[in-house]
Amino acid sequence: MSDELTELPEGWCYILLKNLGELKRGKSKHRPRNDPKLYGDFVPFIQTGEVARSGGRISSFSKMYSELGVQQSRIFPKGTICITIAANIADTGILGFDACFPDSIVGLITDDRLADSYFIEYFLRTIREDLAQFAPATAQANINIEILNKVFVPLPPIQEQKRIVAKIEELNDRTQKAKEALESIPQLCDRFRQSVLAAAFRGDLTADWREQNPDVEPASVLLERIKRDRRQRWEEEEFAKLKASGTIRTDEKWKSRYKEPETINSFNLPELPHAWSWASVEHLADVGTGATPLRNEPKYYENGIIPWITSGALNNLFIDKAEEFITPIAIQETNAKIFPKNTLLVAMYGEGKTRGKVAELLIEAATNQACAALILGGLASKIQPLVKLFFQKNYTDIRKLASGGVQPNLNLSMIKSTFLPIPPLQEQVEIIQVVSRLMSMIEIVEKQYQYTGDKLHRLNQSILAKAFRGELVPQDPDDEPASVLLERIRAKREKLNNSKPKSDRISKRKIAEGQGVIPGLD
């Protein structure tokens, strides 16, 4: 915002916005919803939100006024520039039809001999942020028509205005097509990401690797070792508990309490590549969940030191911090429990896209009951990267398990009975490396997409900036200067009204006296 108006190209001049035609507020103070009698099918009724969403061209409406409503309002003709002065401040749009609107919108009906309404609407877009600065920082922020009355507009010859508008729209059309092409990229990246993961668990990504490494240890041997390791670790933990309680039994009948995972019947499961085997989550991990301590019990939350994770945090692949904390008393008195680092969490329910998401704990933390915790200890920890990758791949499928019902959810039983295709351990390492490389490529594409999208947005702003500096189209020496046209129109008005009109010519003295704002918003 400058105290001085910038120098204009030859043939241009500054003019106050109000002198481009008629600048009037809408007259409707009542909204149709407050008085049903105002409803009807007589004339469209435009609201501030519809101007904001119009993209500069108002071509639709959601309400209409009755004849009674119109009697209490004011009809603005097609082509009127609408400027919002409340709610979405300084949004603009050109009416594509005759319409009424409330007093939170100002209408500018331009003199088409002097100004192209599309040119003026494009200019108003460039000063939207400047105008919005005049709104007070309150819940009902707004500006008034007096601010608009002081807006200076850089005005080229009328034919140049039309050339500028045509060029802006040509360039905008190009950028819009580029934007539409760009908008397909995130979806394509998601589809490619899922294709990569699906190919990984079909064995397609490592088909050549298997041919070159035919003698690796089969997954069935690995799974048998994991099975023995899990039982041994359970017995060691159980023995330690018995010893601590002083109830060690020499007959070792306590060992019979160990529950072996159910044997997998792979009859209905797809055929796997050579040396691969099926396993359930229950074969590989201890599966549990957390709890939500009573919210109205201060001792569970005040001065809490234990990170407490909810399903919303699972939208990230890794969790290294918590938004909430609970106390050690909460752990002692409720079903909440602390899970170790590297625990995999699966969202069993949550809003939107959360359900089915997987994340890895990088800290020790408790969770609420919406998270299933998968602890892959001992030898099973070696295949944790593959298990995490599988849940990423299986996101859509696992959500389908919970489909239906008022609030579709997963449960621990569904998680435990999820089947995974397990490759040999050496092949798992190869799969993780190949997938990691391909995912890195996708991330590069997504970053480039974001960069290009930002660049397109800046390009549109640059187009408008060049337009109002007179740099977008060449000047035509045969165009009648805007100042000459102003004088002719003024003379005709003077003759018609038989009165001496006020001069619209802007001098540096008038600027210095503070008779105008924007731009320069003085």
N, C-alpha and C positions, 0 to 999 in steps of 0.2 A: 504494500500500500504506500503510495507516494504522495508527497505534498504538491508535486508538479505533474501536470499532464505531459506525457511524452510527445515528442515531435511526430507528426503524422506524415504519411506519404503525400505526394502532390495530388491535389484534387479531393483530399479527405478533409473533414472538419469534425470538431466535437459538437455534440448536441445533447441536451438533457433528455433523459428517457421519457419524461412526461410530455416533451414537445414533439415526440414522434407520432403522436395520435392521442387517443383517449386512454387515460390510466385510471381505472375505477376498481373499487373493492366489490366483491360479490355482496349481495344484499341479504341473502338468506341467513338469518341468525338461528333459525330452528333447523334441526336435522329431521329428516322424514321419520326416523324411528321414534322420535318424541311426539309426533302428532300423525296418527294414521291417515287423517284427512289430507295430508300433504302428498301421500302416495298417489300414483296414477300412471298413465301412459302417455302423458302429454309432451313433456320436454325432459331430456336427460338431466340428471343432477350429479355433478362431479364433486368428488371429495379429495382432500389433500393426498390421501394414500394413492389414489388413482393417478394423480399428477406425478407423484414420486415414482410409480411403477411404469410410467408411460414410455420412458426412454426418449422423451421429447416430442412424441407424437401420440396424442390422446385419441384412441380409436375405439375404446370400449367403455362401458359404464355398468354399474351394478344396480342403480336406483333411478327412478323417474319421478318427476313431479306431476301432480295433477294440475288442473287449471287453477284451483285455489292456491296451490303451492306457488305457481308462477305469478299469481297476483301479488303475493307477498315477497317476491324475489325480483330478479333482473335477468333478462335473457341476454347472453353474450353470443355474438355470431360466430359461425365457423371461421377459423383462422385466427381467433383471439389467442394471444399468448397468455397462458395462466402462470402466475408466480405465487408460490405458497409463502405465506408470511407467518405461519404457525405450524407446529408439529414438524413436518419435514421442511425445514426452513430453506427458502430460495430454490426449491426444485421448480423446474419449468416444463411446460409442454404446450403444444399447439392444438387447439380444439379441432377435431375432424368433423364437427357437427355443431349446430346451435345447442347451447346448454346453459343451465343455471349452476351457480356454485355458491358456497357460503362465504362469509366475510373473512375467513381465514385464507382466502385466495384473492389475489389482485389480477384483474384482466387488463391487458394492453391491446387495444385495437389500433393497429398501426395505419398511418396514412400511406397507402401503397404507392403513391407517387414519390414518396420520400424514402421509405424503408421497406425492405423485404422482411417479412415476419420471421422467416426461417433464419435469416442472417442475425436478426436481433436475438432470437432464442439461443442460437449457438453462442453469441457473445455473453449472454446472461449465464450460460454454463461456466464460462471461464472465471466469473467473479462470484460464483456461488459461495465459496469458502469465505471470501471477504464480506459478503453480505451477512453470512451466518454469525460473524464475529460481533455484529451489532446486537445480537439477541442476548438478553440477560441470562446469567447462569441459574435458571430456575426450572422447576418441574414443568411449567407452562411457558417455556421460552418462545419468544416471537419477536418479529420486527414490525415496524409500522410503515404505512404508505409514504410517510415523510422521508424515510430513508431512500425509498425508490425514487422519490421526486428529485433527489440530489445526485442520481447516478448519471455520469457522463458516458456517452456512447461514441466510439470512434466511427464516423460515418463516411464510407466511400461513396462514389457516384453509384446511382441505383443499378446501372448495368454491371458495374464491377461487383456489387453485392451479390447479384444473381450468379455471376461467374464463380465467386468465392463459394457460395452455397453448393453449386454443382460440383466443384472440385472437392469440397469437404465430404459430400455424400459419395462421390466416387471412391475416395480414399477410405472412408468409413466402411463402404461395401467390401473393399478388399480386406481390411483388417477384420471385419466380421467373418468373412469366409475363412480367414486364417485362424480366427478364434474358434470357429466351429470345428475345424480340422483338429486343432489342439485339444479341444474338449473330449475327443474320443481317446486320447492317449492314456489317461488314468485307467479307463476301463480295459483298454488293450493290455496295459501293464498288469492289471489284476488277472486277466485271463491268461497271460503268458506265465505269470507267477504260479497260478494253479496248474497250468500245463506242465511246468517244470517239476512241481511236486508230485503230480500224478505219474509222470514218466519215471521219476526217481523210485517210486514204490511199485512200479511194474517191472523195474530192472532195466528199462530202456537206456538210461544214462550210462550204465556200466556194462552194457552187453559186450563191448570190445574188451573191457578189463577182464571179464570172466573168461573169455577165450584165452587171454594171455596168462591167467592165473587159475588153472583148473584144479590145483591141489590144495586149496585153502581148507581150513577146518570148517565143516558144515555148521550151519546155524543150530541144527538139532543138538550137536555136541555142546555148543556154547550154552544153549538153553538148559541142558541137563546139568551143567556145572553151576549155572545161576540158581537152579532149583536146590542143589545140594548146599550151596553157599548160603542161601536164604534160610534154610532149615538150621544149619549150623549156627548162624548168627542169632536166630530166635532162641535156640537152646542155651547159648551162652548168656543171652540177656535174661532169660527165665531163671537160669541157675543163679545168676547174680542176685536176682530179686529174692529167691528162696533163701539164699545164704544170708542176705541182709536181714531177713525176717526170722532167721533161726529155725526154719522148717525144712531143712534138706532131708530128702527121702532117699534111702539106699536102693529102693526097688525101681526107681526111675520111671514110675508110672506117669509122672507128670509130663513126660515127653509125648504121651498119647494125646495131649490137648492140642498139639500142633495140627492145624488144618491145612492139608495139601490143596492147592488150587485144582479145580476140576479139570479132567483130561479133555483136551480139545478134539472135537470131531470135525475134521476138515472136509467132510464129504460135500457139504454145500458151499464151501469156500472156493474162490478162484484158484486155478493152478498157478504155482509160483515158479520162478526161475530155479535152475539147478542149485542145490545146496542151501536154498532158503527154507524157512519154516514159519508156520503160524504160531503166534503166542497171544494170550490175552493180557490186558493191563495187569490183571490180578496175578499172573505168573511172574511179572517183572517188578511190581512196585507194591509197597504198602500204601493203601488208599484210605484217606480219612477226610475229615472236614472240621471246621471251626464252629464258632458260636458268636452271638451278639450279646454281650452282657447287658443287663437291664440299663436302659438309658437314664432312668430316673434315680439310679443308685450312684451317688457321687464317688464313693470309694472305688468304683471300677474304672473311673476315667480321670479324676482330678490328679494332677501331677503324674500322669501315666508315663512310663518309660519304655513300654514294650510296643513296638510298631504293630499296628492292627490294620490289615488289608481287607478291602471290600472288592467286589467283582469289577467295579468301575476301573480299578487300577490295571486290569488285565488287558486293556486296549494297547498296552505297550508290551513288547516281547520280554523285557527285563524290568524287574522292580527293585529299585535301590533306595527307596524312601517311602515313608508313609505320611498320609494326611492326618491320621488319628492315632492315638496311643491309649493303651489300657494299662492297668496296674498289675503287679504280681498277685494281689488279692483276687482280681478277676480270673486269673489263671487257676488259682486254688479253689475258688468257689463256683465256677461255671464250667461249661464244657469247652471253653476256649482253650487252645493249646498252642505252644510255640513250635513252629516247624523250622527245620534247619535250612541253612543256605543251600541253594541249588534245587530245592523242592520245586516241582512243576505244579502250577495252579491252573485248574480248568474252571471257567465260569459255568456253573450249572444253571444259573438264571441271572437275568439282568436286563436293563432296558436296551432297546434298539439292537445294535449288532454285537452287544457284549456277550450274550450267551454262546458258549462254545469256544470262546477265545482261550488261548493258552499263554502263560507267562512264566518266567523263571525267577525265583527269589534270589537276589544277590545279598540279602540280609536275613538274619533270623527274624521271624515275624509270626504273629498270630493272624488268623483270618476269620471272617464271618462264615455263616453256614452256606452262603451262596457259592463258595469256592471248594472244589475238590482238590485235595492235596495229594500229589503222587511223589512218594519218597523212594527213589531208586538207590539203595545202599549197596555196599560191598561190590561184588563183581558186576551187578546190574548197572552200576553207575557208568560203566564203560559205554552202555548203549543209550544213555540219557539223551545225547544230542539227536539220535535217531527218533526216539519217542517224541521229543518236542517237535521235531520236523513233521512227524506223522500227524500230530494233532493240528498243526498248521494246515497240512494238506486236507485233513478230514473235517475241517471247520464246517463246511456246508452240510456234509453227511451227518455229523453229530448233532447239528441243529435240527435236522429232520426227525431225529429220534425223539425230540421233545415237542414236536409239532402237535397242534390240536389243543383244545381246552381254552379256558378263559386266560390263564397265565401259563403257557407251556414251559415246562422246566425239565432239566436233566436231573438225575439222582445218582447216588454212589453206585448203585447196582448197574446202571447203564454204563458208567465209566469203567467199572471193573470188568465188565463183559465185552468191552471193545476189543476187537481183534486187530493185531498188527502183523504185517509181513516182516519177518526178521531175516536180513541177509547175514552172511558170515561177517565176523567182526572186521576183517581187513577190507571187505567190500563196503561196509558201513562208512569207514574212514574215507574211502574214495567217493562215495555218494555225497557225504557232507561237503567235501572239497569242491566237487563239481557244482552242487547246488549253490554253495556260497559264491562261486565265481559268477554264476548266472544271475543270482540275486543282486550282486554288486552292479552288474550291467543294467539291471532294471532300475536300481536306485539312481544311476547316472542319468538314465532317460528321464526319470521323474524330476530330478533336479533341473535338467535342461528344460523340461516342460514348464516348471515354475518360473524359471528365468525368462523364458520366451513370453509367457503370459504377462509377466510384469513389464516386459519390454513393449508388448503390444499396447498395454494400458498407457504407458508413457508416450507411445507413438501417437495415440489419439489426442493426448493433451498437447503434444508438440504440434500436431496439425492445426489445432485451434489457435495456439500461440502464434504460429506463423501467419495464419489467416488474418489475425487482428493487428499484425505488424505490417501487413501489406506485402508479405513475402510469398504467399501461396500461389497467386496468379499474377501475370504481368499487368501493369497499368496500360490502359488504352488512352492515348492523348486525345482521341476524339470524344471520349466520355465527357459529358457536362459535369463540371466540378460540383460536389455536393453543396458547397457554399452558394454557388450561383443558383442552383435549384431551390435552396432555402429562400433566397431573396425573391425569386419568382413566386413561390408559394405564399410568402409573406405579403407580397404586393397584391396578389389576388385576394387574400383574406382581408387586407386593408381596404381594398376597393369594395369588397362584398359587405363588410361590416361598417364601412364608412367611419372607421375609427383607427387610431394609431396603435398598432400592436406593440407589445414589448419585444425588444430585440432578443433573438436566440443566440446571437453571436457571442462566443466565449472569448473573453480577453484575459490576459494574465492578471489584470487588476481584479476582475471578478473572481478568478481562482484564488487569489491572495486574500480576498475578503471572505472566503469560506462559503461561497454560494453553491458548491458542488462536492459530491463525494463519489468515489469509485469510478473507474480509475481515471486519474487517481481518485480513490476514495479520499477526499481531501481532508 
